[in-house]
Amino acid sequence: MRDVLDELLAVWRSGGTAGLSTVVRTMSSAPREPGAAMVVAPDGSVAGSVSGGCVEGAVYETATDVVTSGTPELQRYGVSDDDAFSIGLTCGGTIDIFTEPVSRNTFPQLQAVADDIAAHRAVAVATVIVHPDARRLGHRLIITPDSVDGSVGSPRADAAVLDDARGLLAAGRSAVLTYGPDGQRQDAGMEVFVASHAPRPRMLVFGAIDFASALAQQGAFLGYRVTVCDARPVFATAARFPAAEDVVVDWPHRYLTEQAEQGAIDERTAICVLTHDPKFDVPVLQVALRLTGPSVPGYIGVMGSRRTHDDRIDRLKEAGVTEAELARLASPIGLDLGARTPEETAVSIAAEIIARRWGGRGEPLSRTAGRIHHEA
C-alpha cells in the first residue's frame, strides 16, 4: 500500500471510494511480494501494480465491481494454459489478491496510517480477507507498538491478531495469519492479512565525495533512507547530496556510535564507508564491525584499492578487530561489474547490497539454474 498511498489518500480525502487490490500471498516465482498494491480511482485511473502487468486487466475489473457492490473479494491467479496471456501469470507462480472498497467509511484510520508511515513510525494494518461471515470481510485492526484501533469482529479475535501482528511488525514482515472464525488458535475459517509498514531501511554513507552522491541516488531509488555523514562541513552540504534525506557534519565513528545507542541501526541497515582516509574509515569500521545484537547491520562495505584494503585490514587488526568481525566486511566494496564512473560504481555497490540481502550469488542468470527469486 505504501507505493500507492498518495493516490489512495487523494480519493479518500475527496470523499470518494477507490478499489484497492493487494497481494496478500504468493507461491513459487510470483512477480510481486505481499503488500504490493494497485488502486483504481473513481475516474478509472490506475496506480500501482500487483503482477507487473500479467493480471492487471482482470484485477481492474474486480476492483470496479467491488466498488459497486461494496463487498471485498479474494481472488487467486496462477498460470492458465488456456489464456495465460490474458489473465494468467505468464512468469509462473501463484498470487492471492484481496480487493476491497476504500473510503472514509470503510477505512476511517487511513490518514493516521499515512501519518505514521510518513513519520517513519512502525504501523501494521491487519485485515480480514477470509471469513465464513461475509460481513466480517475487510474488518481491520490498526496496530502500532503501543496502540491499537479498530476490530476484526470480536474481542477474542482482536486479542489473538494483535499479539501475532505485533510480532510481525517487530520483524518487519507481512503475512497471512489463520484462525478459527472467532480467533481460535490452531483452527481455520478466518484469515487475516497483516501488512507491516516498518520504517524504511537506512543507508549510511560515510564520506562526502562524488561517489557518495551517486550512491545516495541509487540508495534512494531502492527505497532506503539515505544519510551522508562527513566531518568536513565544506563538503557535507545538502546541495551536494539532494537524494539524501539527511546530511550530517560529524566524525563518522561518533555519529555511528550515537545512532547505535539510539537503536537506529538494525539488520536492514547498509553502511558504506567511502572516506578513503584511515583517520576516518578505520575508527568508523571499528564501531560498525563490533556492533552486536539487534544493532548488527545487514551490510558493511568500504571503498578502496587492493593495496588500500590490505593496509586497512592491518590497521583494523592492530586496533583489535577479530577475524570473525572482519568476515562481515565487504572490501573492496561492490560487485565486479567493471565499473569506472561514480554512477557505475554506485550500481555495483547497490547490486552487492541486494545480493547479500536476498542470498544472490551475483552471477548472470543465464549461467544459473533453479529459482530466480531468492528467499531472504
LUMVEXZA-130796 format. One record per residue (C-alpha): residue number from 1; residue in one letter; y negated, z, x. Coordinates in Angstrom, 2 decimals. Each point is the difference from the previous one (the first is absolute). Layout:
margu_volum_y_z_x
NUM_a_Y_Z_X
...
END
This chain:
margu_volum_y_z_x
1_m_0.00_0.00_0.00
2_r_-2.34_0.64_2.90
3_d_-0.39_-3.74_0.69
4_v_-1.11_-0.78_-3.56
5_l_-1.88_3.20_-0.74
6_d_-3.47_-1.58_-0.02
7_e_1.02_-2.66_-2.53
8_l_1.88_2.54_-2.14
9_l_-2.95_2.38_-0.01
10_a_-2.40_-2.75_-1.02
11_v_2.00_-0.61_-3.18
12_w_0.49_3.75_-0.59
13_r_-3.72_0.74_0.37
14_s_-0.92_-2.80_-2.41
15_g_2.18_1.54_-2.69
16_g_2.54_-2.82_0.09
17_t_3.76_-0.02_0.48
18_a_1.71_-1.55_3.01
19_g_3.66_-0.80_0.54
20_l_1.22_1.80_3.13
21_s_3.32_-1.14_1.50
22_t_1.43_2.14_2.80
23_v_3.03_-0.47_2.23
24_v_1.93_3.24_-0.50
25_r_3.33_-0.78_1.68
26_t_1.30_-2.60_2.46
27_m_3.48_-1.00_1.11
28_s_1.08_-2.19_2.91
29_s_-2.69_-2.18_1.60
30_a_-2.63_0.28_-2.73
31_p_-3.42_-1.44_0.96
32_r_-2.21_2.98_-0.91
33_e_0.31_3.77_0.39
34_p_-0.04_2.51_-2.88
35_g_-3.57_0.55_-1.09
36_a_-1.08_-3.63_0.34
37_a_-1.93_-0.88_-3.14
38_m_-1.58_-2.79_-2.02
39_v_-2.76_0.36_-2.58
40_v_-0.69_-2.37_-2.88
41_a_-3.53_0.48_-1.38
42_p_-1.03_-0.68_-3.61
43_d_-1.57_-3.32_1.06
44_g_3.34_-1.14_1.45
45_s_-0.98_0.40_3.65
46_v_2.61_1.35_2.40
47_a_-0.23_2.27_3.03
48_g_2.79_1.03_2.32
49_s_3.61_-1.08_0.34
50_v_3.44_1.43_-0.72
51_s_2.18_-2.59_1.71
52_g_-2.11_-2.25_2.18
53_g_0.02_-2.67_-2.72
54_c_3.67_-0.13_-1.04
55_v_-0.19_1.62_-3.44
56_e_-3.72_0.38_-0.58
57_g_0.02_-2.46_-2.92
58_a_2.62_1.95_-1.92
59_v_-1.68_3.32_0.80
60_y_-3.33_-1.40_-1.21
61_e_1.54_-0.79_-3.38
62_t_1.53_3.48_-0.21
63_a_-3.35_1.60_0.84
64_t_-1.82_-1.89_-2.74
65_d_2.74_0.91_-2.51
66_v_-0.12_3.67_0.97
67_v_-3.77_0.14_-0.47
68_t_0.45_-1.45_-3.50
69_s_2.92_2.22_-1.01
70_g_-1.12_3.16_1.76
71_t_3.61_0.67_1.07
72_p_0.88_0.13_3.72
73_e_2.98_-2.01_1.29
74_l_2.32_0.25_2.99
75_q_1.37_-3.36_1.18
76_r_2.44_-0.89_2.78
77_y_-0.37_-3.22_1.98
78_g_2.52_-1.46_2.43
79_v_1.27_-3.35_1.20
80_s_0.78_-2.30_-2.92
81_d_2.32_-2.93_0.69
82_d_-1.35_-1.84_-3.03
83_d_-3.72_0.36_0.53
84_a_-0.57_1.80_3.29
85_f_-3.15_-1.99_0.57
86_s_-1.52_0.97_-3.34
87_i_0.73_3.69_-0.60
88_g_2.42_0.98_2.77
89_l_-0.56_1.45_3.45
90_t_0.47_-3.06_2.17
91_c_0.07_2.22_3.11
92_g_2.85_2.14_-1.32
93_g_0.17_3.65_-0.94
94_t_-0.71_1.76_-3.26
95_i_-3.12_1.79_-1.26
96_d_-0.69_2.21_-3.00
97_i_-3.51_-0.38_-1.39
98_f_-1.58_2.40_-2.47
99_t_-2.81_-1.46_-2.07
100_e_-2.34_2.17_-2.05
101_p_-3.34_-0.23_-1.81
102_v_-2.73_1.89_1.85
103_s_-3.17_1.16_-1.72
104_r_-2.11_3.12_-0.31
105_n_2.38_1.09_-2.77
106_t_3.30_-0.57_1.82
107_f_-1.15_1.09_3.48
108_p_-2.98_2.37_-0.35
109_q_0.47_1.34_3.56
110_l_-0.39_-3.40_1.72
111_q_-3.53_0.69_1.28
112_a_1.10_3.34_1.47
113_v_2.94_-1.70_1.74
114_a_-2.35_-2.66_1.38
115_d_-2.38_2.70_1.25
116_d_2.85_1.76_1.84
117_i_1.16_-3.24_1.61
118_a_-3.53_-0.91_1.08
119_a_-0.48_3.45_1.54
120_h_3.34_-0.21_1.87
121_r_1.43_2.86_-2.06
122_a_3.74_-0.07_-0.71
123_v_0.84_-0.74_-3.64
124_a_3.15_-1.14_-1.79
125_v_0.40_-1.65_-3.39
126_a_3.36_0.73_-1.68
127_t_0.67_-2.35_-2.94
128_v_2.93_-0.07_-2.44
129_i_1.55_-3.48_0.24
130_v_3.32_0.60_-1.81
131_h_0.66_2.38_-2.92
132_p_2.16_-0.07_-3.16
133_d_-3.14_0.82_-1.98
134_a_-2.25_-3.04_0.44
135_r_-3.04_2.12_-0.86
136_r_0.37_1.77_3.36
137_l_-0.34_-3.23_2.02
138_g_-3.20_-0.03_2.03
139_h_-0.53_3.77_-0.21
140_r_-1.12_1.28_3.38
141_l_-0.85_2.88_2.26
142_i_-2.85_-0.16_2.52
143_i_1.01_2.16_2.94
144_t_-1.89_1.23_3.04
145_p_1.14_2.64_2.51
146_d_-1.74_2.69_-2.05
147_s_-0.49_-1.34_-3.55
148_v_1.75_-1.85_-2.81
149_d_-1.26_-1.78_-3.12
150_g_1.74_-1.73_-2.89
151_s_3.60_0.21_-1.21
152_v_3.20_-2.04_0.02
153_g_0.99_1.43_-3.37
154_s_1.07_3.64_0.25
155_p_-0.64_3.10_2.14
156_r_3.54_-0.11_1.40
157_a_-0.32_-3.64_1.03
158_d_-3.47_0.60_1.40
159_a_1.26_2.82_2.21
160_a_2.88_-2.06_1.38
161_v_-2.12_-3.08_0.71
162_l_-2.82_2.05_1.51
163_d_2.30_1.65_2.50
164_d_1.64_-3.23_1.13
165_a_-3.19_-2.08_-0.02
166_r_-1.78_2.45_2.29
167_g_2.82_-0.46_2.49
168_l_-0.41_-3.77_-0.14
169_l_-3.77_0.31_0.33
170_a_0.33_2.19_3.08
171_a_2.22_-2.67_1.57
172_g_-2.26_-2.87_-1.12
173_r_2.89_-1.62_-1.91
174_s_0.16_-1.74_-3.37
175_a_3.30_0.04_-1.90
176_v_1.75_0.09_-3.38
177_l_1.31_3.44_-1.04
178_t_2.79_0.40_-2.57
179_y_0.43_2.87_-2.47
180_g_1.48_0.79_-3.37
181_p_-2.22_-0.80_-3.00
182_d_-1.66_3.41_0.22
183_g_-0.15_0.25_3.80
184_q_3.55_1.26_0.52
185_r_1.09_-0.38_3.60
186_q_3.23_-1.80_0.87
187_d_-0.26_-1.87_-3.28
188_a_-1.23_-3.40_-1.13
189_g_-2.10_-1.52_-2.73
190_m_-3.54_0.39_1.35
191_e_-1.37_-1.80_3.04
192_v_-3.38_0.79_1.52
193_f_-1.77_-2.14_2.59
194_v_-2.04_2.06_2.45
195_a_-2.71_-2.03_1.73
196_s_-1.20_2.01_2.98
197_h_-3.51_-0.76_1.18
198_a_-0.13_1.87_3.27
199_p_-3.06_-0.47_2.22
200_r_0.08_-3.25_1.93
201_p_1.59_0.24_3.46
202_r_-2.36_0.42_2.93
203_m_-0.50_-2.08_3.11
204_l_-1.83_1.77_2.82
205_v_-1.37_-2.38_2.60
206_f_-1.24_1.63_3.19
207_g_-2.32_-2.14_2.12
208_a_-3.00_-1.86_-1.42
209_i_0.73_-3.40_1.59
210_d_0.26_-3.54_-1.35
211_f_3.77_0.35_-0.45
212_a_-0.68_3.07_-2.15
213_s_-2.23_-2.01_-2.32
214_a_2.73_-2.59_-0.54
215_l_2.63_2.72_-0.49
216_a_-2.21_1.81_-2.53
217_q_-0.16_-3.20_-2.05
218_q_3.77_-0.41_0.19
219_g_0.60_3.64_-0.92
220_a_-2.31_-0.17_-3.00
221_f_1.75_-3.19_-1.12
222_l_3.32_1.88_0.05
223_g_-1.42_2.80_-2.14
224_y_-0.74_2.62_2.66
225_r_-3.01_2.28_0.02
226_v_-1.29_-0.89_3.45
227_t_-1.91_2.40_2.25
228_v_-1.45_-1.15_3.32
229_c_-0.75_2.81_2.45
230_d_-1.74_-0.14_3.39
231_a_-2.03_2.50_1.99
232_r_-2.66_-2.59_0.83
233_p_-2.65_-0.20_-2.77
234_v_-1.38_-3.30_1.25
235_f_3.33_-1.70_-0.81
236_a_1.26_2.07_-2.96
237_t_-2.28_-1.33_-2.75
238_a_0.75_-0.96_-3.58
239_a_-1.67_-3.38_0.53
240_r_2.59_-0.95_2.63
241_f_2.94_1.00_-2.21
242_p_-0.72_-1.04_-3.60
243_a_3.69_0.12_-0.96
244_a_0.35_3.68_0.99
245_e_-0.60_2.65_-2.64
246_d_-1.08_2.49_2.66
247_v_-1.50_-0.41_3.48
248_v_0.05_3.30_1.88
249_v_-1.83_0.90_3.18
250_d_2.18_2.61_1.69
251_w_2.47_0.42_2.83
252_p_3.26_-1.54_-1.29
253_h_2.23_2.98_0.88
254_r_-2.38_2.45_-1.65
255_y_-0.29_-2.07_-3.19
256_l_3.78_-0.48_-0.24
257_t_0.60_3.72_0.48
258_e_-2.45_0.84_-2.79
259_q_1.59_-2.54_-2.34
260_a_3.48_1.40_0.65
261_e_-1.20_3.57_-0.61
262_q_-1.49_-1.15_-3.32
263_g_3.33_-1.54_-1.07
264_a_-1.47_-3.51_0.05
265_i_2.78_-1.51_2.16
266_d_3.45_-0.80_-1.41
267_e_2.97_-2.32_0.43
268_r_-1.96_-2.92_-1.50
269_t_-2.77_0.27_2.59
270_a_-0.31_-2.68_2.69
271_i_-1.76_1.03_3.22
272_c_-1.21_-2.83_2.24
273_v_-1.55_0.86_3.36
274_l_-2.04_-2.89_1.41
275_t_-2.31_1.91_2.35
276_h_1.25_-1.46_3.32
277_d_-1.27_3.11_1.78
278_p_2.21_2.88_1.23
279_k_-2.63_2.62_-0.74
280_f_0.19_-1.01_-3.67
281_d_3.54_-1.26_-0.61
282_v_2.04_2.59_1.93
283_p_-1.49_3.06_-1.83
284_v_0.27_-1.60_-3.44
285_l_3.58_-1.13_0.65
286_q_0.89_3.53_1.11
287_v_-1.16_1.22_-3.41
288_a_1.61_-2.85_-1.96
289_l_3.40_0.18_1.68
290_r_0.24_3.77_-0.42
291_l_-0.75_0.12_-3.72
292_t_2.84_1.65_-1.92
293_g_1.26_0.53_-3.55
294_p_-1.83_-1.83_-2.79
295_s_-2.75_-1.03_2.43
296_v_2.26_-2.35_1.99
297_p_-1.55_-3.49_-0.37
298_g_2.18_-2.98_-0.83
299_y_-1.42_-2.12_2.82
300_i_-1.67_0.69_3.34
301_g_-0.96_-3.02_2.08
302_v_-2.17_-0.45_3.08
303_m_-1.48_-3.14_1.53
304_g_0.27_-0.99_3.63
305_s_1.68_-2.20_2.57
306_r_3.41_0.79_1.50
307_r_-1.71_1.54_3.02
308_t_-2.29_2.05_-2.22
309_h_3.03_1.08_-2.00
310_d_1.85_1.23_3.10
311_d_-3.06_1.90_1.22
312_r_-0.54_1.54_-3.43
313_i_3.63_1.14_-0.28
314_d_-0.29_1.70_3.40
315_r_-3.19_1.76_-1.09
316_l_1.60_1.16_-3.27
317_k_3.04_1.34_1.82
318_e_-2.25_1.86_2.41
319_a_-1.71_1.51_-3.04
320_g_3.37_1.30_-1.24
321_v_0.88_-2.59_-2.65
322_t_3.79_-0.16_-0.30
323_e_2.28_-3.05_-0.06
324_a_0.80_0.69_-3.65
325_e_-3.70_0.01_-0.85
326_l_-0.61_-3.17_2.02
327_a_2.76_-1.75_-1.96
328_r_-2.30_0.02_-3.04
329_l_-2.61_-2.07_1.82
330_a_-0.39_-3.75_-0.57
331_s_-1.33_-1.19_3.35
332_p_-1.18_-2.61_0.67
333_i_-1.08_-0.19_-3.63
334_g_1.08_-2.79_-2.36
335_l_2.75_-2.60_-0.32
336_d_0.40_-2.91_2.41
337_l_-1.76_-2.77_-1.93
338_g_-1.71_-1.51_3.02
339_a_-3.30_1.31_-1.38
340_r_-3.19_-0.67_2.00
341_t_-3.03_0.63_-2.20
342_p_-0.97_3.35_-1.57
343_e_0.96_-1.37_-3.41
344_e_3.42_-1.18_1.18
345_t_0.56_3.31_1.77
346_a_-0.87_1.86_-3.20
347_v_2.66_-2.02_-1.84
348_s_2.59_0.91_2.66
349_i_-0.88_3.71_-0.34
350_a_0.13_-0.16_-3.78
351_a_3.35_-1.78_0.19
352_e_1.46_2.78_2.15
353_i_-1.30_2.67_-2.38
354_i_1.64_-1.80_-2.94
355_a_3.26_-0.44_1.91
356_r_0.17_3.69_0.93
357_r_-0.81_1.08_-3.53
358_w_2.72_-2.08_-1.65
359_g_2.57_-0.25_2.79
360_g_-0.63_-3.65_0.83
361_r_1.10_-1.42_3.32
362_g_-2.93_-2.35_0.57
363_e_2.25_-3.05_0.24
364_p_-0.49_-3.36_-1.74
365_l_1.74_0.16_-3.39
366_s_1.56_-3.37_0.78
367_r_2.06_1.74_2.70
368_t_1.18_2.92_-2.13
369_a_2.47_0.46_-2.83
370_g_0.26_2.41_-2.91
371_r_-2.76_1.43_-2.16
372_i_-3.58_-1.02_0.73
373_h_-1.53_3.19_-1.42
374_h_0.74_3.24_1.86
375_e_0.11_3.50_-1.46
376_a_-2.52_2.53_1.33
END
